[in-house]
């Protein structure tokens, strides 16, 4: 369900724009980046928000036209 919400927002991005998503460890962290790549988006950043944290920060971008 998490990727469905992310995908709805990604579809509104213009080329060159990025979306920052906070994900809990576990299934969302495994599935959202993989699904975004499969849909043709660029995973620009992925890592924990703080040391030892269970929440991760994911930055996904729409590739610039050209």
C-alpha positions, 0 to 999 in steps of 0.5 A: 500500500505504501508504494501506491501512495508514493506512485500517485505522488510520483506521477505528478512530478515534472522532469527534474523534480524529486520527492522525499519519502520517509520509510519504516524499515522492513517491507516498505524499505525493500519494496518502494525503492525497487518498485520506483526503479521498475517504474522508471524513476531514479532513486537518488538517495536512500539511508537512515535518517539518524544513526540506528534509526528505523526510519529511512529517507528516500529521495526519488526523482523523475529523470530530466527530459532530454 
